[in-house]
Amino acid sequence: MRGGSVIDLALTFDADEPLYRQLYSQIRTRIQDGVLKDGTKLPSIRSLGRQLGMSKTTIETAYHMLLEEGFVIGKERAGMIVVNPGAGRLKTAVPDARQEPAGESDAAAQAGGSGQGRAVRARPIDFSLLTIDGDAFPVRLWKSVVGESIAIHADSLHDYGDPQGEYAFRESLAHYLQQSRGVRCSPEQIVVGTGISSSLQLLARLLGERLAIGIEHPGIAQVGRIFRQNRLRLLPFAIPEGGGLAQELARHRIQALYVTPSHRPTGEPLPYAVRQQMLQWAYAHRSYIIEDDYDGELRLSGKPIPSLQGLDTGGAVIYLGSFSKVFTPALRMNYMVLPPRLAEGLHAIDPVFACPSRMNQWAMQLFMSRGHWYRHLRRMRKRYRVKRETLVELLRRHLPEAVRVGGSGSGLHLELSVSASAGAGRLIELARQAGVLVYGSQDEPARLDGGSPKIYLGFGGVKEEDMERGVRLLAEAWSSAYD
């Protein structure tokens, strides 16, 4: 297997679950269970495609999801390598999306007879934090734009292009970020990448290895292992009420910050006063703040929240953004806005930035310049707003007062605070046994502050007709777990 040999997989081509999701889930489970050992080389995209009879795009998407979550790392000339320092450690926190629940679930059987009950057990209702609404993707329009952009750039098909990203695309990005997120930058400050992993690898080279990076607790952003793979130490910190942030950061000897100010794990945005405290701390210590605005465009109620980078007057904020949540993860495209003094350092390192396909960049630039992106964004906000309101209403109707629904109008997940004697891991397992997949904090353990366990439900990829059944199953599964 260390040479990238065949993986034993059981995929269902006519299932409702997309093939890329099946592939991702099954490889992830084999990593968590220790079947795929630390350091194991995964098969190449081409060889796995031949083995399974799948398209390159399907396998690339699954591998990219594993890369984003830190289950694998990409090494030059070696391919995808498994990272599994503690097999089974995350098994409870991140259950297998296709694992059959233990025992017979009466609630699942009541969903429509024995045949349908078996189907429910084979395909749990997955409130994943990663998936999006694939039915909303503008297939015909995107196909047309791709074809037109290739025709426009036919004379450039033989060139590799700029490793920092196509300049015209970076110009469109700079304009969009200014209009939509208040980000102030030039095209020269933007680096186009293939995901957060590639961006952090580049940052590790620019900032230096073994940097101590603070991340707010609690956190669900699945970046911890990616940071550590790049020799960047991750230190959880809490934002104190009433000030004192600088003292908290000094106590942990934090040298840089990773934050998601527009949509924190709790769902609430970072208060303006705290943003100012962070900036003042960064200026005083000549440090950097990494702002991950992973779904900042998805403000589903109220006015959009400007980026932290837009408040920065001292060149302290490194801004990360992505097309994965609003458009599709299959595009494998993100972007990073560097402060001017860091952008200047790009010329001092090898120009190998894991840049995505030029064709995709050409197509997205045309998609944005024609106004299609803005119309798509408005449609997605409306679609996700309905989904969020539906899920909130179902949770409040079927779950008791012991479960508090938190969060603001941003992003594609909700946070539940559960007043229960059981911890988050037990609540997740009870839900899994009932045929529902929910998720916990990425912090270890899941309840560091001794408060109520936090459970996270994503709604982006859940069909509305599945939501009520999932919430009913969840209510029954947790009925005996409350305080």
Secondary structure as the mmCIF struct_conf table of DSSP 4:
data_model
#
loop_
_struct_conf.conf_type_id
_struct_conf.id
_struct_conf.beg_label_comp_id
_struct_conf.beg_label_asym_id
_struct_conf.beg_label_seq_id
_struct_conf.end_label_comp_id
_struct_conf.end_label_asym_id
_struct_conf.end_label_seq_id
TURN_TY1_P TURN_TY1_P1 ARG A 2 GLY A 3
TURN_TY1_P TURN_TY1_P2 PHE A 13 ASP A 14
BEND BEND1 ALA A 15 GLU A 17
HELX_RH_AL_P HELX_RH_AL_P1 LEU A 19 GLN A 32
TURN_TY1_P TURN_TY1_P3 ASP A 33 GLY A 34
BEND BEND2 VAL A 35 LEU A 36
TURN_TY1_P TURN_TY1_P4 ASP A 38 GLY A 39
HELX_LH_PP_P HELX_LH_PP_P1 THR A 40 THR A 40
STRN STRN1 LYS A 41 LYS A 41
HELX_LH_PP_P HELX_LH_PP_P2 LEU A 42 SER A 44
HELX_RH_AL_P HELX_RH_AL_P2 ILE A 45 LEU A 52
TURN_TY1_P TURN_TY1_P5 GLY A 53 GLY A 53
HELX_RH_AL_P HELX_RH_AL_P3 LYS A 56 GLU A 69
TURN_TY1_P TURN_TY1_P6 GLY A 70 GLY A 70
BEND BEND3 PHE A 71 PHE A 71
STRN STRN2 VAL A 72 LYS A 75
TURN_TY1_P TURN_TY1_P7 GLU A 76 ALA A 78
STRN STRN3 GLY A 79 VAL A 82
BEND BEND4 PRO A 85 GLY A 86
TURN_TY1_P TURN_TY1_P8 ALA A 87 ALA A 93
BEND BEND5 VAL A 94 VAL A 94
TURN_TY1_P TURN_TY1_P9 ALA A 97 ARG A 98
HELX_LH_PP_P HELX_LH_PP_P3 GLN A 99 PRO A 101
BEND BEND6 ALA A 102 GLY A 103
HELX_RH_AL_P HELX_RH_AL_P4 ASP A 106 ALA A 109
TURN_TY1_P TURN_TY1_P10 GLN A 110 GLY A 112
HELX_RH_AL_P HELX_RH_AL_P5 GLY A 113 ALA A 122
BEND BEND7 ARG A 123 ARG A 123
STRN STRN4 ILE A 125 ASP A 126
BEND BEND8 LEU A 129 LEU A 130
HELX_RH_3T_P HELX_RH_3T_P1 GLY A 134 ALA A 136
HELX_RH_AL_P HELX_RH_AL_P6 VAL A 139 ILE A 152
TURN_TY1_P TURN_TY1_P11 HIS A 153 HIS A 153
HELX_RH_3T_P HELX_RH_3T_P2 ALA A 154 SER A 156
TURN_TY1_P TURN_TY1_P12 LEU A 157 HIS A 158
BEND BEND9 ASP A 159 ASP A 159
TURN_TY1_P TURN_TY1_P13 PRO A 163 GLN A 164
HELX_RH_AL_P HELX_RH_AL_P7 TYR A 167 ARG A 181
HELX_RH_3T_P HELX_RH_3T_P3 PRO A 187 GLN A 189
STRN STRN5 ILE A 190 GLY A 193
BEND BEND10 THR A 194 GLY A 195
HELX_RH_AL_P HELX_RH_AL_P8 ILE A 196 LEU A 207
BEND BEND11 GLU A 209 ARG A 210
STRN STRN6 ALA A 212 GLU A 216
BEND BEND12 HIS A 217 PRO A 218
TURN_TY1_P TURN_TY1_P14 GLN A 222 VAL A 223
HELX_RH_AL_P HELX_RH_AL_P9 GLY A 224 GLN A 229
TURN_TY1_P TURN_TY1_P15 ASN A 230 ARG A 231
STRN STRN7 ARG A 233 PHE A 237
TURN_TY1_P TURN_TY1_P16 GLU A 241 GLY A 242
BEND BEND13 GLY A 243 GLY A 243
HELX_RH_AL_P HELX_RH_AL_P10 LEU A 245 ARG A 251
TURN_TY1_P TURN_TY1_P17 HIS A 252 ARG A 253
STRN STRN8 ALA A 256 VAL A 259
TURN_TY1_P TURN_TY1_P18 PRO A 261 SER A 262
BEND BEND14 HIS A 263 HIS A 263
TURN_TY1_P TURN_TY1_P19 PRO A 265 THR A 266
BEND BEND15 GLY A 267 GLY A 267
HELX_LH_PP_P HELX_LH_PP_P4 GLU A 268 PRO A 271
HELX_RH_AL_P HELX_RH_AL_P11 TYR A 272 HIS A 285
TURN_TY1_P TURN_TY1_P20 ARG A 286 ARG A 286
STRN STRN9 TYR A 288 ASP A 292
TURN_TY1_P TURN_TY1_P21 TYR A 294 GLU A 297
STRN STRN10 ARG A 299 ARG A 299
BEND BEND16 SER A 301 LYS A 303
HELX_LH_PP_P HELX_LH_PP_P5 PRO A 304 SER A 307
BEND BEND17 LEU A 308 LEU A 308
HELX_RH_3T_P HELX_RH_3T_P4 GLN A 309 LEU A 311
BEND BEND18 THR A 313 GLY A 315
STRN STRN11 VAL A 317 SER A 322
BEND BEND19 PHE A 323 PHE A 323
TURN_TY1_P TURN_TY1_P22 SER A 324 PHE A 327
HELX_RH_3T_P HELX_RH_3T_P5 PRO A 329 LEU A 331
STRN STRN12 ASN A 334 VAL A 337
HELX_RH_AL_P HELX_RH_AL_P12 PRO A 340 ALA A 343
HELX_RH_3T_P HELX_RH_3T_P6 GLU A 344 ALA A 348
BEND BEND20 ILE A 349 ILE A 349
BEND BEND21 PRO A 351 PRO A 351
HELX_RH_AL_P HELX_RH_AL_P13 ARG A 358 SER A 369
TURN_TY1_P TURN_TY1_P23 ARG A 370 GLY A 371
HELX_RH_AL_P HELX_RH_AL_P14 HIS A 372 HIS A 398
BEND BEND22 LEU A 399 LEU A 399
TURN_TY1_P TURN_TY1_P24 GLU A 401 ALA A 402
STRN STRN13 VAL A 403 GLY A 406
BEND BEND23 GLY A 409 GLY A 409
STRN STRN14 SER A 410 SER A 410
BEND BEND24 GLY A 411 LEU A 412
STRN STRN15 HIS A 413 VAL A 418
STRN STRN16 ALA A 420 ALA A 420
BEND BEND25 SER A 421 ALA A 422
HELX_RH_AL_P HELX_RH_AL_P15 ALA A 424 GLN A 433
TURN_TY1_P TURN_TY1_P25 ALA A 434 GLY A 435
STRN STRN17 VAL A 436 LEU A 437
STRN STRN18 TYR A 439 GLY A 440
BEND BEND26 GLN A 442 PRO A 445
TURN_TY1_P TURN_TY1_P26 ALA A 446 ASP A 449
BEND BEND27 GLY A 450 GLY A 451
STRN STRN19 LYS A 454 GLY A 458
TURN_TY1_P TURN_TY1_P27 GLY A 460 GLY A 461
BEND BEND28 VAL A 462 VAL A 462
HELX_RH_AL_P HELX_RH_AL_P16 GLU A 464 ALA A 477
TURN_TY1_P TURN_TY1_P28 TRP A 478 ALA A 481
STRN STRN20 TYR A 482 TYR A 482
#
